[in-house]
Amino acid sequence: MEAPVDAAPVAAGKWSPSPDASDIVRSIHAMLHPRNIVVVGATDKPGNYAERIWNNLIKYQFEGGLYPVNARRETIWGVPCYRDFASLPDKPDHVLVLVPARSAVQVVREAGAAGARSATIVTSGFSELQDDESQKLAHELREAITESGLAVTGPNCLGNLSAGEKLFTNIDDRIVTMAAGPVAIAGQSGAIVMAIRQALEDRGIGVGYMVTTGNEAGLETPDLMSYFAADPSIRVIVVYLEGVRNTAGFREACKAARAAGKPVIALKLGASEGGRAAAMAHTGALAGSIETFDAIATREGVIRVRGLDELIETTECFVHADAPKGDRLAAVTLSGGKRGLLIDAFHSAGLNFAPLSRNACDKLAEMLGPGSIVGNPLDAGFAAVVDPTVYMQSIRIMIDDPDTDIVIIDAELPKSPHELRERNLHIVNEMAGTASKPVVYISTMSIGFTEFTKSLRRSLPHIAVMQGLDRAVGAIKALIDYTSLRKVVPDIGSSSSAAARATLEKTLKHARGAALDEVASKKLLKAYGIPVSKEEIAQSAADAVRIAGKIGFPVVAKVVSPDILHKSDIGGVVLNLNSPAEVGKAFNDITARVKKLKGKRRLEGILIAQQVKAELELVVGAALDAEMGPVVLFGTGGIDIELMKDVALAGAPLDATEARELIGRTKAGVKLRGYRGKPALHTASAVKALVGLSNLIADAGTRIASIDINPFLINTRTGVAVDALIVLNNAAANDASRHLGR
């Protein structure tokens, strides 16, 4: 009978977190660099997960101790099998939990008590199921993890890879290259994370770590991001996200990665209602809107990709292409048609090919001869066919040109041995190794890699090799954008006054119903520095006429009722009232319409408001996203809001600088600056409104669901909120939402 493998000492020179590193970073390091691994639930039933994981640990020669645990067995897999933690020859370190869900909670508690530092719970049957018993088990598991102090991935996950430790606690039986590469992957779906690892492996990209987090009852993907940001062996972080449970933690992890100069490439589920439902069904993750995720994640430097192919190409680009000094593109092709495709594709991404230097143009003209067109991209087709050295010289001239920042070569790698093409590829790889700019090979179509191609590609470490023109363009655009980001993004806190916050607390304390009425909404907005129109509530037609005379014509009449959220839908708004008679009639007409509505609707009066002459109608809003927290919105408003779909979002709170950046991302922002000879509008009012609104939604915490100012009217002298709706995040609002959803 074989003896169990004894733990080996830590190899000299391996990185370890500094003593002042966070508890999370140190605990994850223990999980990915364990002294031993204990498999609880060891069984030799054919095809079971425990045996497949054990076989991988043996196959890749994990150098620490390996201990199977099963109370019913004395031996298994040719080694001693242990009854429990107490009978082990060594204190447990990393525990693999492969017992039924009801037993997993107790195993976690016992592992912590026995001195283990980490665990991976492969077992499923927790929060991904929606029945009461599974939810109860999930709650008990979270409590056990907290009490034990273990660093835990799972449940409902498929294990991890730590290449430097030859650790592969995964069920995947495909061959893994145990070379500690520059990429780290983490995500909630084991199948997707495994597929990413395999695809990168096929492209010759080494993966140092792969962690499947499952339901994330313990460690969450942002925790892993923080660790990867700290580990100097990792250069690119890849994540698959179904939901972000801790927005603050996610943002901090992104900041850490950004400060370390490590791009975070994210594939995020939830671009559709169906995708969000799938996230909930798969791991119990609550996914918010993808637009909100983008608003917050992009600020923190995250590169969101739309699919797995795009993820692979973007990772390939960041691994093999150094940061460019600028966005001046150059390209060499052998086809006039391909030249046109390159121009179109990069132009659609806002990128263009730069004019070449005079020296480069002269060299190319002399080499290509009379009748050739020297341009960028360069079509060297005919000349290169006649003399193959022309092709290589063209590439050399482009790389050496100081007026280019990225050199693109339109060519794919050969699928089988080809002496000339292989020799040329190695020459270009040597050029790229000494160049001060990225060199990128692009195949305009995805042609796939043969085993020969894979081997050849691994011998070309200094060039990026990309498949599919559209995906390659997106990856290069991401590389350029990431290079221009600030390494540190300042934290922005609420800049509201104590008086504003006091008004907020008083308003919310006395609020009743699903939403604040317009009067209460505007009073709160005004406290936060958001300009509002002159207005007053009337209780009679005569009162309305008096108020209109005080404000000055023209005026608007609007129903005031906490039970009527959309006033226009019931004829509760009358515009362009220019006389006392019109005001009186509008008061009576609106009152009559409300009385005819089904159900009892509280009528608190009719609001008589100043009608502002506007050059532009804007929408300014805020919302509490289920996943990412508070965000603000800006764009073209009024009745065109759905038609134009001209809106942009940003995380809240924000300052004046970020408010201007938000405005600048919209067509409305172009109009504010003055468009086609029209005068510039009062942008300062919009900036003030955005900052105030962002402070309000941030100060409210989780108590306000949304704030809608539509329209926010603006002209050359001022801007004012003329209509506002603040929906509360309370039981009444949730009931109303469910009712409307039926």
N, C-alpha and C positions, 0 to 999 in steps of 0.2 A: 504494500500500500504506500502511495506517495505521501510525503509529508507536505503540509501546507506551505505555500511560498512565504518566507519571512520578509518583513519590511526591510527595505534598503535605506541607507542614509541618504539625505538630500544631497544631490550633486553640487559640487562647488561652483560658484558663479551664477547660480539661478537667482532670478529676481524675487524679492519678497517685499511686501508693502512696508513702508516706513512705520515706526512706532506711532507717529501722529496721524496715520491713515484712519479713515472712518471705520467703525465697527463692521459696516456692510462690506467694505473692500477686504478687510482682513478675514471675515467669515467666508466670503466667496473664494478667496485664495485657498483657505483650508479645504473647501469642497473640491476644488479643481486640482489640488496638489495633496491628496490624502496620504497618510502613512499606511493605511490598510482599507480594504473594502469588505463589508459584511453583507452577504446576500440573504435577506430574511424572506423565507418562502421558497427555499431551494427545493426543486422537484425535477425528476427526470422524465416526466410525462412528455411524450413526443411533441415537439413544436412549441413548447411553452416559452414564455419570455425569459424566465430565470435562466434556463439552460442556454438560450441564445446569447444572453448577456455574458454569462460565465465563459462561454466559448470564445467570445470576442476578447475578454480580458486575458485569457490564456493565449489566444492567437497572436495578440499584439504585445505579449510579454510584459504586462503591467508588473512593475518591480516591487510594489508594496505587498503587504500580506493580503491573502484572499481567504475568506472564511465563510463557508455556507452554513446557514442555520435552518434546521428543521427538527422539531422535538421528536418526530417519529422515525428519524433515520440516524444511523451511526456512521455510515459512509455514503457518499454520493459523488458521482463524476470522478471516482478514483481517489478521493481525498477524504479525510475525516469530516463528518458533519456534526455540528455542535447544537446542543439542546437549546441554549439561550445565550444571552450576552455574558452572563456570569461564568459560563464554562469556556469562553474563548481564551486562548493563550496570551492574548494581548488586549488592551483596552480598545474598544471599537472606535473607529474614526469616521469613516463615511459609510452610511447604511443605505442599502438598496431595499426598498419596501415593495414586496410583490405578494402580499397577502390580501385577502378580501377586505373591502372597505371598512366593515365593522371592526376588523382587527387592526387596521392600519393606525388608528388613533392611539391605541395602547402601545403599539410598537414604537411610535414616535416618543411617547412619554418614557418608555423603558430605555430607549436609546440615549435620550438626554440624561437620564439618571445614571447610566453606565459610563458616561464620559464621552460619548460621540460628539463630534463637532458639526456634522452635516448629514443630510439625507436626501435621497431622491425617491419620491413616491410615484412609482409607475402605475399603481392601482387606480382604476377609475371608479365612478359611482358616487360622485360628490356633487358640487354645485352645477355641473353641466346637465344634471338631471333636475327637473323642476318639481319633483314630488317632495312632500314635506319631510319624509324620512331622510332623503339625500341631502336636503338643505340643512337639516339638523346635524347630520354627520359632518357636513362641511364646516359648520359653526364649531363643533367640537374639535375638529382637526385644527382649525385656526387657533383655538385656545391652547391646544396641546403644543403646537409649534411655538407659540409665544412663551409658554411656561418652560419649555425645554431649552430655549435659547439656540436651537439648531438653525443652521442655514439650510433651508429646504426648497428644492424645486419640485413642482407637481402640486397636487396629484394629477393623474390623467396625462402623464408625459411619457417620453420614450428615451430618457437618459441623455448622457452628455459625452463630449469628447474633449480631452485635454492632451493634445498631441505630444507636448514635451514630456508628459508623464506616461505616455503609452497607455493612456486611460480611455477606454471606449465602452461605457456602460449603456450601450444602445443595442437595439435588436437588429439593426441593419447588418445583413451578411455580405454586402458588397465590399470589395477591397478598399481599404482606407490607407492612404499614404501617411504614415505617422511622422510627418515632418512639420515642425512648428512654424506654420506660415504666418503671414501678416494680417490675415482676416479673422475676425471673431464674429460668430453668428449666435443670435438668441431669438427665441420666439415661442409663442404659445402653441403652435401646431407642430407636433413632432414630424409629421409627414412632410410638411412644407420645408421645415428647417433641414431635414435630411435631404430633400430634393435639391435645395440650394447648395448644400455641401457637396453633393455628388456632381452637380453641374460645374461648380468651381473647380473641383478636382479634375474633371474632364478637360478643363481649360488650362490646367497646369498651375492653378492658383492654390497655394497651401492654406489650409484652415487651421489656425492654432487652437481655437476653442469653438465648440458647438454646444449650446445649452438649450434644451427644450424645457419650457417653464409650465406648460399645461394650464391648469386652473389658477395658478399663482396664489395658492393659499399662504405661501411663505414669501420667498423671493419673487420679485416682479422683474419684468424685462428691463425697466430703467435701472434697477439695482445692478444688473449684469453690465449695462452700458457704463455705469460708473466704474466698475472694475476694469473693463476693457480700456477705458480712458486712462486709467492709472498704469496698466501693464505696458512697459515700453516695447514689448515684442509685437504689439498690435498696432497696425497703421490704419486699418479701415474697419468700421463697425457696421454690421448688417443686422437689421431687426425685422421680424414679422410681428405686427401688432394687431390684435383683435379688439382690444380696448385698453385705454389708459386709466387705471384706477386712481393713481396718485399724480395729479397734474404737476404739483410743485416738485415732486421727486423726478418726474420726467424732464422738466425744464432744467433742474439742477444737473441731471446726468448729461443733457445736451450741452449745457454750459461747460461742464468738465471736459467733454470730448472736444468741443470747439477750442477751448483754451489749450488743449494738448495738440491741436492741429490734426485731429482725426475726424474725417467725415462720417456722419451717421446716415446710412442709406436705409430707408424704411419702406416696407411694403405694408400698407395699412388697409385692413378690411373695413368696410362700412361706407363705400361710395354709393350704395343704394339701400333702400329699406330692407330688401331681401338679404343683402350682405350683413346689415346690422342684426337682423334676426338670426342669421347663421352664426354670428359671433356669440350671441346669447346661448344658442342651442349647443354650440361646440364646447365652450369653456366657461359659460356663464358670464362672459364679458359684456359690459354695457358700452356700446359704441355710439358716439355722437356723430354729428355731421362731419363729412370729410372737409368741407370748406372751413369749418372752425378749426379742425386739426391743422390744416394748412396755414391758417392765419397765425397760430401760435408756434407751430413747429418750424415754419420757415424762418421766423424771426430768430429762432435759436440755432439756425444753420442746418436743419434736417433736410435731406434730399429725399423727397417722396417719389417713389416710382409707381407706375400703374400696373405692373405685372412682373412675372418671374423673369421673362426674357430681358426686359428693361433693367431689372435688378442685376442680372448677371453681367450685362454689357457695362452698366455704370460701375459696378465693382471692378471689372476688368480695367476700366479706364483709370480709376483712382489708384489701383495697385501698381499699374505699369507706367503711368504718366505722371511726371513731376508737375508741380504747380507752375503754370505758365506765367510769364511776366505781364502778359496782356491778352487781348482778344484778336490779334492780327493773324488770320488764318492764311495758310498756303497749302496748295495741293498739287500733286502730280498724277495724271491719268494717261491712259493710252487710248481714250475714246472721246470724241467730241460729244457724243450723247451722254456719256457718264459725266463729262464736265458740266453739262447743263443740269443734270440731276443734282450734282453737288451744290451748284450755285442756288438752285431752287430750295433744296432741303435746308441749307444753313440760313438762307434768307428768311425762311418761314419761322426760324427760331430767333430772329433778330441778330444774326451774325452774318458777317460779310468777309470776302477775301480781300486782303490788303494789297495796295499797290506795292510791287517789288522795288527794291532799291535800284538806282541807275546802274550800279556795278553788276547786280544780278541780271538785269535786263540785257546789258551788253554781252555778258558771258553766254547767256542763253541764245541770243540772236546769232552770235558768232558760231556757236555749236550747232544750232538747228539749221542754219543756212538760209539762203534766199527763199522767199515765199512762205516761210513759217511764221505763225502768229505767236508772239511771245505774250503770254498773259497769265493771270492767276485766277483760277486753276490753270495749270499748264497742260495742254494736250500735246504730249510728245510722241503720239502714236506712230506716224509714218517714219519719222526720223529714227525712232527707237527700234522699229522693225528692221530697218536697213542696217543699223549699227546698234546692237544691244548695249554698248557702253554708254550711249547717249542717255539711256534711262537712268543709269546709276549716277552719271554726272549731273543730270537734272536734279535728282534727289539731293546730291551733295550741295549744289548751289542753293537750293531752297533752305536746307538746314543751316548753311553758313550765312545766309542773308540776315543782317541785323534787324531788318524791318519786318521779320516774321516771328511770331511767338509760338505757333503750333504748326507742325508739318504733317499733312495727311497724304497717305499713299493709297490710291485706289487699286487694291489687289487683294486676292484671297490666298491663303496658304495652300500649297499643293496637297492633294489627297494621297499621292503615292510618290515614290522617289523621283526627283527631277533635279539633275545635277546643277544646271544653270540657275534655276530659281532658288534652290537651297543655298548656293554660294552667294547669290545676291542678297538673300535675306540675312545671312550672317554678316555680310559687309555692312548692310544698313543697321543691323543691331549694334555693330561696333561704332558706327557713326553716332547712333543715338546715345550710346554709353558715354560719349565725351561731349555731346551737345548740351547746350544750356536751355533746351526746350523739349517738350514732348514730341515724340514721333509716333504716329498712329496709322496702322494699316486698317483699312475699312473694306470689307466685302459688302457691296450694295445689297446683296441678298444673303439670307441665312442658308449656308450650304452644308453645315454640319462638319464635325471633325471625325476623321477616321483614326484608327490607332496610330497610324504613321503621323498624321497631322498633330495629334496630341503630343507625341514624342518630340516632333520638330518644334512645336510651340514652346515646350519647356526649355528648349535650348536657346530661346530668344528673350532673355529677361528684360531687355532695355526698351522694347517696343510694346505698345498696346496693340492687340489684335482683336478687332471688333466685327460683329456679324449683324448685318441689317442696317441700312443707311439711316432710317428714321431713329432707331434706338441709339445708334452711334452719335447722331447729332444731339440727341437729348443728353447723352452722357457727357459729351464735350462741353455743352452749354452748362451743365451742372458743375463741371470741373472749373470753368472760367468764373462762374458765379461764386462758387465756394472760395476761390482764391481771393476774390475781392471783399469777402466778409471781414468785419472786425473780429479779432480774436476774442474780445470780451464785450458782451452786450450788457449795459448797465441795468440793474434792477430798478424798476419804476414803481414807487408806492403812491398811494392816493395823496393828492395835494389839496384835498377838501378842507374847509375851515371847520372849526369846532361848532360854529353856529349851524352850518349846513348839516353836519352829522346829528346835531340835536333835533333839527327839523325832521330829518329822516326817522329817527327813533320815535318821535312823537306821532308822526304820520302813520307809521307801521303799527304802533301800539293801538291806535284807535281805528285802524282800517277794518272794514267789514266787507264780506263778499269776495268775489274772485278778482276784482280789479279796483283801482282807484278811479273815481270819476275824473272828468277832464279838469275841473277846478282844482281838486286836490293834487292831481298829477302836475299841473302847471305850477302850483305853489311850491312843490318839491323841486321841480326843475329850476325855478327862479332862485331857490336857496342855493343851488349848486352852480349859479352863475350862468345859466342858460337863458338867453333873452326870450321873453314871451310877449305876445301881443297884449295891448290894452284891452281889458274885458271886465265884465261884472255880471252876476246872475240876476235875472229878473223873475219876479214871482207873479207878475200880471202884465197885461198888454201895456197899460199906462206906465208901469215901471220900466218896461223895455224901451218905450219911446223916450223916457227921461234919460236913461243910460246912453242911448244912441246919440242923443243931443250932446251929452257931455263928452263922449269919445270923439264924435265927428264922423260924418258920413264919408264914404260908404261903410256899412257894417255887415257882420255875418250873425245869423241866429243859429244856435246849436242846442240840441237837447242835452240835459245833464241828468244822467241816470247811471248808477253803478250796475244796473241790470241790462244796459244796452251798450255793448262794446263797439259795435260798428254802426255808427250813427247814420251814415249815408244810406245804408241798406234799407232803413225804414222811413226814409224821407225826413230824417232828423236834422238836416243841415240846409239852410237857405242862404244863398250868397247874393251879393250885389244889392243890398237894401239901401236905397238912396233917399228915402223920405220917411217921416213919422208914420204915414199910412201903411207903407210897405212893411215897416217893422212890426206894427201892431198886428197886421194880417199874418205875418210869419209866425209870431208868437202863438196866435190862436190855431193856425194850421198844424204846427208841430204838436201842440198839446192834444189836439183832436186825434192825430195819428197815433200817438202813444196810447191813448185811451182805447183805441180799437184793437190794439195788439192782444193776442192770446196770452193768458197768464198775467199775473199781477206784476207790473213793472213800476218800480218806484220812480217818481218824477220829482226831482229836487229843484227844478226850475229850468229856465231857458237862458243860455249864455249869450249875451250880446257882446261881440268882440270886434275890435278894429280889423278892417279888411286891408291887408298890406298889399301894396302894389309891388309885384315881384318880377324880376328878370329871369329867375330860375327857381324851380321847385326841387328841393332836395329831400331825401329821406335820411334821417339820423336815428339810429336805434341801438339797442343793447339787448343782450340775452344771456341767460345762464345755460350753457351747453351741458348736457348730461354727462359728458366725458371730460371736456377740457376746461370747464368753468366759464367765467365771465368774458364776453367778447363785445366789441362795438362794431357797428355797421355804418357805412356811408355810401351814398350814391345818388343817382337820379331818382327823384320821388314823384309824388302826385299820381295821377291816373296812369302814367306811363311806366310805373315801377315794374310791373310784370312783363310789359312788352320789351322794355329796354334791357332789363336784367343787368343794369350797370351798377353793381354794388361791389364793395370790397370790405373785408373784415380784418380786425386786429384784436389781439388780446388786451384785456383791461386790467389795471388802468394804464393809460398812456399819457405822455407829456406832449407839449406843443409841437416838438420836432417830429415825433412819431405820428401825430395827428396830421401834419402836413404831408408826410410820406403816404399815409393812408389816402388822403384826398388825391394825391398825385397818381394813384393807381387806377383812377376812374376817368371816364369821359366827362363826367360832371366837373372834375378837377380842371380839365382843359378849358371848359366854358368859364370857370371861375377866373382863370387867368386872362380872359379876353380872347374871343374866338371870331375870326373873319371880320376884323375891324370893330367888333363890339368892345365897349370899355370893360376893364377888369372889375369884378364884383367884390363884395366885402368878405374876402376869405377869412379874415380874422374872426368874424362872427361864427363861421363854421368850425374853425379851430377851437374856439372857446366852448362851443356846444359839445364838441367831441370830447374834449378834456373833462368837462363837467359831467357829461353822461358816463364816461368811463369811471370817474370817481364814484358816482352814485351807484352803479351796478357792483363795483368792487366793495364799497362800504356796506352794501346791503347783505353781503355774504350769500346765503342761499334763500333769502326771503323774497326776492323779486325774480320772477321768471323772465319777464321781458319788458322793454320800454320801446315804444314806437312813437317817433315824432315824424309824422307824414301828413302834410308837407312842412318842411322847414323852408320858409320863403326868404329869398335873399335878393338884394339889389346892390347898387353901387355904394350905398351909405350904411346899410345895416342888414341884419338877418334875424328873423324871429321864428319861434315855434308857434304855429297857429293851431295845431291839433296835437294832442298827446294822449297816449294810453299806456298806463303802467299796470301790467298783469302781475298779480302776486303769486308766489309759490306756496300756496296753502291748500288746505283740503277743499275749500270752495272752488278754487281755480282748477284743481285736479278733477273734481266732479264735473265741472263745466266742460273741461277738455274731453272727458270720456263721453259726455252726452253729445258733444258736437261730432265726435268720431263715429257715432253709430250710423 
